[in-house]
Amino acid sequence: MGKKNGGKRLSKRQVADAVQGLFQAHPNEELSFKQIFKALRLDTHPAKMLAIDVMEEMAWDDYLSKASENSYRLNLKTQVQEGTFIRKANGKNSFLPDDGGKPIFVSERNSMFALNGDRVRVAMMARRQNHIREAMVTEILQRKHDQAVGTLQVEKDYAFLVTEGNVFVHDVLIPKKKLKGGKTGQMAVVKITQWPSNESKNIVGEVIDVLGEQGDNTVEMHAILAKYGLPYKYPQKVEEAANKLSAEISAEEIARREDFRQVLTFTIDPKDAKDFDDALSIRQLSDRALYEVGVHIADVSHYVTEGSIIDKEAQKRATSVYLVDRTIPMLPERLCNFICSLRPDEEKLCYSVIFVLDEEANIKDWHLAHTVIKSNRRYAYEEVQDILDGNDGDYARELRLLSQMAQKMRERRFKSGAVKFDREELHFDIDEKGKPTRCYFKKSTLATQLIEEFMLLANRTVAESIGNVKKPKGGEQKPKAKTFVYRVHDQPDPQKLEQLRQVVAPFGYKLKTEGSRGSISKSLNKLMEDAQGHGEQKLIETVALRSMMKAKYSTHNIGHYGLAFDYYTHFTSPIRRYPDTMVHRLLTRYQEGGRSASQKYYEEQCEHSSDMEQTAQMAERESIKYKMVEFMEDKIGNVYDAHISGIQSFGIYCEIDENHCEGLIGMHDLTGDYYEFDERNFQLVGRRHHKKYQLGDPIRIKVARANVEKRQLDFLEADD
């Protein structure tokens, strides 16, 4: 047999690796047995037969394709794919194909030093004996990050940036002359000037901004934004362009619009809000059983013209970012908090959906109009809730009537199959230095539901007006709907639904996983209601939520599963979401008789907006995590009631019932047994004593450590 390594025979694994390497080196060539044997120096009959066996198995795995009786070639059709590289701190890197397939393992030696989030091209490797599919990065198509954020470490002859997490394989080297005055311990943003290569594994960069001292609240918030590539300051030229915009409304502009200045109008927002982008108006019509309700939305596109410097910046940002203690607005402050904001007693331009409703909230008529309004009153949610609870207040009759209508719409929505997840949002009270003094959940109330239902009504109605094209009476072919931006939400993952069914069955619950969209969501809602107040409630809610798909923007309408709407869009928040501005422009274009817009262009914008929405959410979550750890810093040793909020192979996450802060009890701190991770049933099970830690279970915890730098909160199981 062929000899290698001091005369030892080659194993099947070594032959497989050699064959694989040969075909990877000649991806477009057909190789004959003769060429293969020669290239691999296989000069004995057993060695050649082993190679032929290996190649047959590779063909069976679709790694190679048989070109003739005596030759093979790399199966490029299935073997070369493009997608996203996911880098893990534990070395278990993976490749996520563009086609939505399952992640594929990439070892460090086959990663080409790709970084987390990079777009890459890979070649599939032949399956190992354990049948694990592997890929090898062959080309880095596009870098996800060209800047890094971290802490500077300045030595005598060189400096480097220490980064948290798994974005970079190594620390970033910085030439001393490229430090921009940065000192050891300061946080900085660094632009990458040299990527790893075969010649050098180093990442080299230069400081573009010194953020300041680690631990300072503003520095830490800016560092979170920079980590996700989000802007933390506004370009001066864009600010200057916004400052030149006039807030004056001409008589000619008012004459072009429907005038609602004399109609009762008000805004309802969080008490600390500054950008009011929606208002409601109501008046009783001459038919005393009918009401005209206007949903008025700030007319951002009147001021922000397509292609302008302000528009380009807003398009790039795509969304406002809401960190715990600050908002990073999509639009310059002059626009979002002043010119466009629907402030009380000021004339404002709006784009409005005007409904004629009966007392049961049935739509009798509606139309879309550019309007001018003058808000009579600015409410905080708490004030409205107080009135809805029966206390006196301004315009109490109108608010109660709108609330009754909203509840009827809400009831009908759930009857139609909308999924009922009452999502709670974690909030903090912050002192003047940014230090959290209290954390709590904000729950849905009648006041928040009032606004929510009328915004949903406006969003659904304008989406239907474009997407739901009626077939002509003459029997001609139904015309194609014009290009539009939809907010879409796909049906739940069937495998995850089945997993949920299996998880709830031992508790005596049933769940439909097949049937119509409405029947599945109604079954889900019944499950949530039945689990209310029981010990397994948290487990069921968490697993059910994980079965849901993420909503996104698209020009290809598939409906919105969670809301049970066939057509849905985002029309109601153009101050803080760029897709809403796109929707306003498209609606105006079509109202004026314009042709269908370019689907390709708008689909690209939808993908960008969906990506930026996810990035903003990650930054928002990290700011919450930071404040959580900061809040618990002075509570080391305290004992709390909690529940298990997550189960992983490395430990259990626990959420404190009193303040909703979440920390980890590491596997090494779970004493008294060896625990095995039962991923399918969301539990850890003791091998000897069979003690279980299950998602949702109550647990007493003791605060062990709070590391603000690493955003880590560590708990121990309390003895008492």
C-alpha positions in Angstrom: 0.0 0.0 0.0 1.1 3.6 -0.4 3.6 4.7 2.2 3.6 7.8 4.3 5.0 9.1 7.6 8.0 6.8 7.9 6.6 3.8 6.0 3.2 3.5 7.8 0.2 2.5 5.7 -2.3 5.2 4.9 -5.7 4.8 6.7 -9.0 5.3 5.0 -9.3 8.7 6.8 -5.9 9.8 5.4 -6.8 8.7 1.9 -10.2 10.6 2.1 -8.4 13.8 3.3 -5.9 13.5 0.4 -8.6 12.9 -2.2 -10.6 15.8 -0.8 -7.6 18.1 -0.9 -6.8 17.1 -4.5 -10.3 17.9 -5.8 -10.5 21.1 -3.8 -7.2 22.2 -5.5 -8.7 21.4 -9.0 -12.4 22.4 -8.6 -13.2 22.7 -12.3 -11.2 19.7 -13.6 -12.2 16.1 -14.4 -9.6 13.8 -12.9 -8.9 10.2 -14.1 -8.0 7.4 -11.8 -4.5 7.5 -13.3 -4.1 11.2 -12.5 -5.4 10.7 -9.0 -3.1 7.7 -8.2 -0.1 9.6 -9.6 -0.9 12.9 -7.7 -1.4 11.0 -4.4 1.5 8.6 -5.0 -0.7 5.5 -4.6 1.4 2.8 -6.2 0.0 -0.4 -4.6 -3.2 -2.2 -5.6 -4.8 -2.1 -2.1 -4.1 1.7 -1.9 -5.7 2.3 -5.3 -8.7 0.2 -4.4 -9.1 2.1 -1.1 -9.1 5.4 -3.0 -11.7 4.1 -5.4 -13.9 3.0 -2.5 -13.5 6.5 -0.9 -14.5 8.2 -4.2 -17.6 6.0 -4.5 -18.7 7.0 -1.1 -18.0 10.7 -1.9 -20.2 10.4 -5.0 -22.9 8.8 -2.9 -22.6 11.9 -0.6 -22.9 14.2 -3.6 -19.4 15.5 -2.9 -18.1 14.1 -6.2 -19.9 13.4 -9.5 -18.8 10.5 -11.8 -17.6 11.9 -15.1 -16.9 8.5 -16.7 -16.2 4.9 -15.6 -12.6 5.9 -14.7 -12.9 9.6 -13.7 -14.6 12.0 -11.2 -15.0 15.7 -10.7 -16.0 18.0 -7.8 -19.8 18.3 -7.7 -19.8 22.1 -7.8 -23.6 22.4 -8.1 -24.1 21.2 -4.5 -20.6 21.7 -3.2 -20.1 25.4 -3.7 -22.4 27.6 -1.8 -22.6 31.2 -0.6 -23.9 32.5 2.8 -22.9 33.9 6.2 -20.0 32.8 8.4 -20.9 32.5 12.1 -17.9 32.6 14.5 -18.3 31.0 17.9 -16.0 31.6 20.9 -15.8 27.9 21.5 -14.4 27.2 18.0 -17.6 25.6 16.8 -17.9 27.9 13.8 -20.6 27.4 11.2 -21.7 28.4 7.7 -25.3 29.6 7.2 -26.4 29.0 3.5 -28.3 31.7 1.7 -31.1 29.2 0.8 -32.1 29.0 4.5 -30.6 25.5 5.0 -29.2 24.2 8.3 -25.9 25.5 9.6 -22.9 23.6 8.5 -19.8 23.1 10.7 -16.5 24.9 9.7 -13.4 24.1 11.6 -10.9 26.9 12.5 -8.3 25.5 10.1 -10.8 25.7 7.2 -12.2 29.2 8.1 -9.7 31.4 6.1 -9.8 33.6 9.3 -13.4 34.7 8.3 -15.1 36.8 11.0 -18.5 36.7 12.5 -21.1 37.8 9.9 -18.8 37.8 6.9 -20.4 36.8 3.6 -18.4 33.8 2.3 -18.2 31.2 -0.4 -17.6 27.6 0.8 -16.8 24.2 -0.7 -18.5 21.3 1.0 -16.2 18.7 2.4 -16.8 14.9 2.3 -18.7 13.6 5.3 -16.6 12.1 8.1 -17.4 8.7 9.5 -19.6 10.4 12.1 -21.7 11.8 9.2 -21.1 15.5 10.3 -21.3 17.7 7.3 -18.4 20.2 7.1 -17.6 23.1 4.8 -14.3 24.9 3.9 -14.3 28.7 3.3 -12.7 29.3 -0.1 -13.4 33.0 -0.5 -14.5 35.9 1.7 -17.0 37.8 -0.4 -17.8 40.7 1.9 -16.6 41.7 5.3 -19.4 42.4 7.8 -17.3 44.6 10.0 -14.7 47.2 9.0 -14.5 48.6 12.5 -14.2 47.3 16.0 -14.9 48.6 19.5 -13.0 47.7 22.6 -10.6 48.7 25.3 -7.1 50.1 24.4 -4.0 48.5 25.8 -0.9 50.7 25.1 2.5 49.1 25.5 6.0 50.6 25.0 6.4 49.7 21.3 2.9 48.9 20.2 -0.8 49.1 21.2 -3.8 46.8 20.6 -7.5 46.8 21.1 -9.1 44.1 23.3 -12.5 43.3 22.0 -15.3 41.5 23.8 -17.3 38.5 22.4 -16.5 36.5 19.2 -16.3 39.1 16.4 -12.5 38.9 16.0 -10.2 35.9 16.3 -7.3 38.0 17.7 -6.9 41.4 19.3 -6.4 44.3 16.8 -2.9 45.6 16.6 -2.6 49.4 16.4 0.6 51.2 15.3 1.5 53.8 18.0 1.2 56.7 15.6 -2.4 55.6 14.8 -3.7 55.9 18.4 -5.3 59.3 18.1 -4.3 60.1 21.7 -5.9 57.0 23.1 -4.6 55.7 26.5 -4.7 52.3 28.2 -8.2 51.5 29.6 -10.0 53.9 27.3 -12.7 52.6 25.0 -12.1 53.3 21.3 -13.5 52.7 17.8 -10.9 51.3 15.4 -11.1 51.0 11.6 -9.5 47.8 10.3 -6.8 48.5 7.7 -5.3 45.0 7.3 -7.2 41.6 7.5 -5.6 38.2 8.3 -3.9 36.4 5.5 -1.7 33.4 5.0 1.3 35.7 5.5 0.0 37.3 8.6 -2.7 36.3 11.0 -2.8 39.8 12.6 -5.7 42.2 12.3 -4.3 45.8 12.1 -6.2 48.9 12.6 -6.2 52.6 13.4 -8.2 54.5 16.0 -10.9 56.7 14.4 -12.6 57.7 17.7 -11.6 57.6 21.4 -14.9 57.2 23.2 -13.6 57.8 26.8 -13.2 56.0 30.1 -14.6 52.5 30.6 -17.5 52.6 33.0 -18.8 56.0 32.0 -22.5 55.7 31.0 -22.4 57.6 27.7 -19.1 55.9 26.7 -20.6 52.5 27.4 -23.8 53.3 25.4 -21.8 54.6 22.5 -19.6 51.5 22.6 -22.7 49.3 22.3 -23.8 51.3 19.2 -20.3 51.2 17.7 -20.1 47.4 18.3 -23.1 46.8 16.0 -22.0 49.4 13.5 -24.8 51.8 14.5 -24.1 55.6 14.5 -23.9 57.4 17.8 -23.7 60.9 16.5 -25.4 62.7 13.6 -23.3 64.0 10.6 -23.0 67.7 10.8 -24.0 68.3 7.1 -27.3 66.4 7.7 -28.0 68.5 10.9 -27.3 71.7 8.9 -29.7 70.6 6.1 -32.4 69.9 8.7 -31.9 73.3 10.4 -32.5 75.0 7.1 -36.0 73.5 6.7 -38.8 75.9 7.4 -41.5 74.9 9.9 -43.9 77.4 8.4 -47.0 76.1 6.6 -48.1 78.2 3.6 -51.7 79.1 2.9 -51.3 77.3 -0.5 -50.2 74.1 1.2 -53.2 74.2 3.6 -55.6 74.8 0.6 -54.3 71.6 -1.0 -55.2 69.5 2.1 -58.2 68.4 4.1 -58.5 70.7 7.1 -58.9 69.0 10.5 -57.8 71.9 12.6 -61.3 72.4 14.1 -61.8 68.7 14.8 -61.0 67.3 18.3 -57.6 65.7 18.0 -55.1 64.3 20.5 -51.9 62.3 20.9 -51.4 59.4 23.4 -47.7 58.3 24.0 -45.3 57.2 26.7 -44.8 60.0 29.3 -41.2 60.5 28.3 -41.8 60.6 24.5 -40.7 63.6 22.4 -41.5 62.5 18.9 -45.3 62.2 18.5 -45.9 60.7 15.1 -49.5 59.7 15.4 -52.7 61.4 16.5 -56.4 60.4 16.6 -59.4 62.7 15.8 -63.1 62.0 16.4 -66.4 63.7 15.7 -69.9 62.5 15.5 -71.6 62.7 12.1 -75.1 64.0 11.3 -76.2 60.3 11.3 -75.9 60.1 15.1 -75.0 56.4 15.0 -71.8 57.1 13.0 -68.4 58.6 13.9 -65.6 59.9 11.8 -62.3 58.7 13.3 -59.0 60.1 11.8 -55.7 58.3 12.2 -53.3 61.1 11.5 -49.6 60.4 10.8 -46.8 62.9 10.6 -46.2 63.7 6.9 -42.4 63.1 7.0 -42.1 62.7 3.2 -43.4 66.3 2.7 -40.2 67.5 4.4 -37.8 64.7 3.6 -37.6 64.6 -0.2 -36.4 61.4 -1.9 -32.6 61.4 -2.6 -31.9 64.4 -0.3 -29.0 64.3 2.1 -31.5 63.8 5.0 -33.2 61.1 3.1 -30.0 59.2 2.4 -29.0 59.3 6.0 -32.4 58.1 7.2 -32.4 55.3 4.5 -29.0 54.1 5.8 -30.1 54.1 9.4 -33.6 52.7 8.6 -34.8 52.9 12.2 -34.4 54.8 15.4 -32.6 52.9 18.1 -34.0 52.8 21.6 -31.3 52.1 24.2 -32.3 52.1 27.9 -31.4 55.7 28.6 -31.5 57.4 25.2 -33.0 57.4 21.7 -30.7 57.5 18.6 -33.1 59.0 16.2 -33.4 58.1 12.5 -34.1 61.7 11.6 -32.3 64.9 12.9 -33.7 66.3 16.1 -35.2 69.4 14.4 -37.4 67.1 12.3 -38.3 64.3 14.7 -38.9 66.4 17.9 -40.0 69.7 16.4 -41.2 70.1 12.7 -42.8 66.7 12.3 -43.8 65.9 15.9 -47.5 66.4 16.4 -47.2 68.7 19.4 -50.3 70.2 21.0 -51.6 73.6 19.8 -49.4 73.6 16.7 -50.5 73.2 13.1 -49.0 70.1 11.6 -49.0 68.4 8.2 -50.2 64.8 8.2 -51.0 61.8 6.0 -54.3 60.5 7.3 -56.6 57.5 7.1 -60.1 58.8 7.7 -62.7 56.2 8.8 -66.5 56.3 9.1 -67.3 53.8 11.9 -70.4 52.7 13.8 -70.4 52.1 17.5 -69.4 48.5 16.9 -66.3 49.7 15.0 -67.5 48.4 11.7 -66.0 50.4 8.7 -68.8 52.1 6.7 -66.4 54.2 4.6 -62.8 55.3 4.6 -60.4 57.4 2.5 -56.8 58.4 2.5 -55.9 62.1 2.5 -53.1 64.6 3.1 -54.3 66.8 5.9 -53.5 69.6 8.3 -54.3 69.1 12.0 -54.0 70.9 15.3 -53.8 68.6 18.4 -55.9 69.8 21.3 -54.2 67.7 23.9 -51.1 65.6 24.6 -51.8 62.5 26.8 -49.5 60.1 28.5 -50.8 56.5 28.5 -51.2 56.7 32.3 -53.6 59.7 32.1 -55.8 57.9 29.5 -55.8 54.7 31.6 -56.9 56.8 34.6 -59.9 58.1 32.6 -60.7 54.6 31.2 -60.7 53.4 34.8 -63.6 55.7 35.5 -62.0 59.0 36.7 -62.8 62.4 35.4 -60.5 64.0 32.7 -60.5 66.0 29.5 -62.6 64.5 26.6 -63.4 61.5 28.8 -66.5 60.6 26.7 -64.5 60.5 23.4 -61.7 58.5 24.9 -64.1 55.9 26.4 -65.9 55.6 23.1 -62.6 55.1 21.2 -61.6 52.5 23.8 -64.8 50.6 23.4 -64.3 50.5 19.6 -60.7 49.4 20.0 -61.8 46.5 22.3 -64.4 45.4 19.7 -61.7 45.4 17.0 -59.3 43.5 19.3 -62.0 40.9 20.1 -62.7 40.3 16.3 -59.0 40.1 15.6 -58.5 37.2 18.1 -61.7 35.6 16.8 -60.2 35.6 13.3 -57.1 33.8 14.6 -54.6 36.4 15.7 -52.0 35.0 18.1 -52.3 36.3 21.7 -48.9 37.0 23.1 -49.1 39.7 25.7 -45.4 40.8 25.4 -44.0 42.6 28.5 -41.3 45.1 28.0 -38.5 45.6 30.5 -38.0 49.2 31.6 -35.6 51.0 33.9 -35.9 54.2 36.0 -32.5 56.0 35.5 -31.0 58.8 37.6 -29.1 61.8 36.2 -25.9 59.9 35.9 -27.5 57.0 33.9 -27.5 54.7 36.9 -30.6 52.4 37.0 -32.6 52.8 40.2 -35.5 50.5 39.4 -36.4 47.9 36.8 -39.9 46.7 36.0 -42.1 45.3 33.2 -44.5 47.5 31.3 -47.7 45.6 30.6 -50.4 46.1 28.0 -53.3 48.3 29.2 -56.6 49.5 27.8 -54.8 52.8 26.9 -52.0 51.1 25.0 -54.5 48.8 23.3 -56.6 51.8 22.2 -53.7 53.2 20.2 -52.5 49.8 19.0 -55.8 48.8 17.5 -56.3 52.0 15.5 -52.8 51.9 14.2 -53.3 48.2 13.2 -56.6 49.3 11.5 -54.8 52.0 9.5 -51.9 49.8 8.5 -54.1 46.9 7.4 -56.5 49.2 5.5 -53.9 51.0 3.4 -52.1 47.6 2.7 -55.4 46.1 1.4 -56.1 49.1 -0.8 -52.9 48.3 -2.8 -52.5 44.6 -2.4 -56.1 43.4 -2.6 -56.8 44.1 -6.3 -60.4 43.4 -7.3 -61.2 41.4 -10.4 -63.0 43.5 -13.1 -66.7 42.8 -13.6 -66.3 42.0 -17.4 -64.4 38.8 -16.6 -61.1 40.1 -17.7 -57.9 38.9 -16.0 -57.3 40.2 -12.5 -54.7 43.0 -12.7 -51.4 42.6 -10.9 -51.0 44.5 -7.6 -48.6 47.5 -7.8 -45.3 47.3 -6.0 -45.7 47.9 -2.3 -43.9 47.5 1.0 -45.6 44.9 3.3 -44.9 43.8 6.8 -45.0 40.0 6.5 -45.0 37.3 9.1 -44.8 33.6 8.1 -46.5 30.7 9.7 -44.8 29.0 12.6 -42.0 26.4 12.0 -43.9 23.0 11.8 -41.0 21.2 13.6 -41.0 23.7 16.5 -44.8 23.5 16.7 -44.5 19.7 17.0 -41.9 20.1 19.6 -44.2 22.4 21.6 -47.0 19.8 21.3 -44.7 17.1 22.7 -43.6 19.5 25.6 -47.1 20.3 26.7 -48.6 16.8 26.3 -47.2 15.5 29.7 -49.0 18.4 31.4 -52.3 17.3 29.9 -52.6 20.1 27.2 -53.5 19.6 23.5 -52.2 21.6 20.6 -53.2 21.4 16.9 -50.2 21.4 14.6 -52.0 20.8 11.4 -55.0 22.4 9.7 -55.9 26.0 8.7 -53.9 29.0 9.8 -56.8 30.1 12.0 -57.3 26.8 13.7 -53.7 26.5 14.7 -53.5 30.0 16.1 -56.8 29.5 18.0 -55.4 26.3 19.4 -52.2 28.2 20.5 -54.3 30.9 22.2 -56.4 28.3 24.1 -53.1 26.7 25.2 -51.9 30.1 26.6 -55.2 30.7 28.4 -55.3 27.2 29.9 -51.7 27.5 31.1 -52.3 30.9 32.9 -51.4 30.7 36.6 -50.0 27.2 36.4 -46.4 26.3 37.2 -45.7 25.4 33.6 -46.9 28.7 32.2 -43.4 30.1 31.7 -42.2 27.0 30.0 -45.1 26.9 27.6 -45.0 30.7 26.7 -41.2 30.5 26.1 -41.4 27.4 23.8 -44.4 28.8 22.0 -42.6 32.1 21.3 -39.6 30.2 19.9 -41.9 28.5 17.4 -42.8 31.8 15.9 -41.1 33.2 12.8 -39.7 36.8 12.8 -41.7 39.5 11.0 -39.9 41.4 8.2 -40.4 43.8 5.4 -41.0 42.5 1.8 -42.6 43.5 -1.5 -43.8 39.8 -1.7 -46.9 39.6 0.3 -47.6 36.4 2.3 -49.8 38.0 4.9 -49.2 38.5 8.7 -49.7 35.3 10.6 -49.5 36.7 14.1 -52.1 39.4 13.4 -54.2 37.2 11.1 -54.2 39.8 8.4 -54.0 38.9 4.7 -52.5 42.4 4.0 -50.5 44.5 6.4 -47.9 47.2 6.2 -46.2 49.9 8.4 -47.7 53.3 7.7 -48.0 54.8 11.2 -44.4 55.7 12.4 -42.4 57.4 9.6 -40.4 59.5 12.2 -38.7 56.4 13.5 -39.1 53.7 10.7 -37.9 54.2 7.1 -40.3 51.6 5.6 -43.2 53.8 6.7 -41.7 56.7 4.7 -41.4 54.4 1.7 -45.1 53.4 2.2 -46.1 57.1 2.3 -44.3 57.8 -0.9 -45.8 54.8 -2.8 -49.3 55.7 -1.6 -48.9 59.3 -2.8 -47.5 58.1 -6.1 -50.4 55.8 -6.7 -53.0 58.3 -5.5 -51.7 60.7 -8.2 -52.1 58.0 -10.8 -48.4 56.9 -11.0 -47.2 53.7 -12.5 -46.0 50.7 -10.4 -42.6 51.4 -8.8 -39.5 49.2 -9.2 -40.0 46.0 -7.2 -36.3 45.2 -7.3 -35.3 48.5 -5.8 -38.0 48.3 -3.0 -37.2 44.7 -2.2 -33.5 45.7 -1.7 -34.7 48.5 0.7 -37.0 46.0 2.5 -34.1 43.6 3.1 -31.9 46.5 4.4 -34.6 47.7 6.7 -35.2 44.2 8.1 -31.5 43.8 8.7 -31.2 47.2 10.4 -34.2 46.4 12.6 -32.6 43.2 13.8 -29.3 45.0 14.4 -31.0 47.8 16.4 -32.8 45.1 18.5 -29.5 43.4 19.3 -28.0 46.8 20.5 -31.2 47.5 22.5 -31.0 44.1 24.2 -27.3 44.6 25.0 -28.0 48.0 26.6 -30.7 46.3 28.8 -28.2 43.6 29.8 -25.6 46.3 30.7 -28.1 48.1 32.9 -29.3 44.9 34.4 -25.8 44.0 35.6 -25.2 47.6 36.7 -28.4 47.5 38.7 -27.3 44.3 40.5 -23.7 45.4 41.2 -24.5 46.4 44.8 -26.7 43.4 45.5 -24.0 40.7 45.7 -25.0 38.1 48.3 -28.7 38.9 48.2 -31.2 36.0 47.9 -34.2 36.2 45.6 -37.1 34.1 44.3 -36.7 33.5 40.6 -37.7 31.1 37.8 -35.6 29.3 35.2 -35.8 31.3 32.0 -33.3 29.4 29.9 -31.6 26.0 29.8 -28.3 25.5 28.0 -25.6 22.8 28.0 -23.4 25.1 30.1 -25.9 26.0 32.8 -29.3 27.5 33.6 -30.5 31.1 33.2 -32.7 32.4 36.0 -34.9 35.5 36.0 -35.6 37.2 39.4 -39.3 37.5 40.0 -39.1 40.9 41.8 -37.0 42.9 39.3 -36.8 40.6 36.2 -33.0 40.7 36.1 -31.5 37.5 34.5 -28.3 35.7 35.4 -26.6 32.4 34.9 -25.9 29.5 37.2 -23.0 27.8 35.5 -22.9 24.0 35.2 -19.8 23.9 37.4 -21.9 25.6 40.2 -24.7 22.9 40.1 -23.2 20.6 42.7 -24.3 17.2 44.0 -24.7 15.4 40.7 -23.5 15.2 37.1 -26.2 16.9 34.9 -27.1 16.0 31.3 -28.7 18.5 28.9 -32.0 17.3 27.6 -32.4 19.9 24.8 -35.7 18.4 23.5 -37.5 18.8 26.8 -35.7 22.0 27.9 -34.2 20.5 31.1 -31.1 19.4 32.9 -31.4 15.9 34.5 -29.1 14.6 37.3 -27.5 11.3 36.3 -27.5 9.8 39.8 -30.2 11.5 41.8 -32.4 12.4 38.8 -33.0 16.0 40.0 -34.5 18.1 37.2 -34.0 21.7 36.3 -36.8 22.6 33.9 -37.6 25.8 32.0 -40.2 27.8 34.0 -39.5 26.1 37.3 -39.3 28.3 40.5 -35.8 28.5 42.1 -34.2 30.4 44.9 -31.0 32.2 43.8 -28.1 34.1 45.4 -26.3 36.8 43.5 -22.7 35.7 43.2 -21.0 38.1 40.7 -21.9 41.2 38.5 -19.3 41.9 35.8 -20.4 45.1 34.0 -17.5 44.9 31.5 -18.5 41.5 30.3 -22.3 42.1 30.8 -22.4 39.0 33.0 -24.5 38.3 36.0 -23.7 35.1 37.9 -26.0 33.4 40.4 -25.7 30.4 42.7 -28.6 28.2 43.9 -29.5 29.5 47.4 -29.3 27.0 50.3 -32.5 28.1 52.0 
